[in-house]
Amino acid sequence: MKEQKAIVRQQVREHLSAISEDQHLQFSRRIVDHAQQFLSHRQLSVVGLFLPLRDEPDITPLIHWCLERGWGVALPWIAANANRMEMRAVRHLDRDVEPGPFGILQPRPVQQIVPPSELDYIFLPGRAFDLRGRRIGRGKGFYDRFLTRLRKECVRVGIAFRVQVLDQIPSGQNDQSVDIIITEKGILKCSGREGDET
């Protein structure tokens, strides 16, 4: 399983390297547009989002948009030298975040922890997804462990470029799936069967 996942990660890495800076910007804008359409008529209090790495879709405008709507926004926080991830509340991206482990911007430790039970939606990155909603991350397992703590009603939304969505990927018993995948091509509903992009 580990070798199979490594092969998928390498394939996706090659696909991502073919995306130009202009395409990255353009595709990210489309993903944010689709995400806003998806959320615009939803009743929610708190949404989990993430600050992207360079090769991930830039959903920073979506974070600002959610804050402007008055929703609670929580971002991943990883303790230094720890094997766990929490979500912490942010209100202002310019002063509530700082560089964390792995060089990823994350909430400052003084930001309030948001219990998993309070999240209505969580948006998460991945190295690869498939049409059934299965996900491969970067191999650390932070999201897989965190997702097991969510309420069943919390909607899990994968964020990716379309080249990261494959027909099928290997999945183990500890791997967590998503309900929805949003790419620059649209919204893919995953319900354990092949989805349709809308």
Secondary structure, 3 states (H helix, E strand, C coil): CHHHHHHHHHHHHHHHHCCCHHHHHHHHHHHHHHHHHHHCCCCCCEEECCCCCCCCCCCHHHHHHHHHCCCEEEEEEECCCCCCEEEEEECCHHHHEEECHHHCEEECCCCCEECHHHCCEEEECCCEEECCCCEECCCCCHHHHHHCCCCCCCEEEEECCHHHEECCCCCCCCCCCCCEEEECCEEEECCCCCCCEC
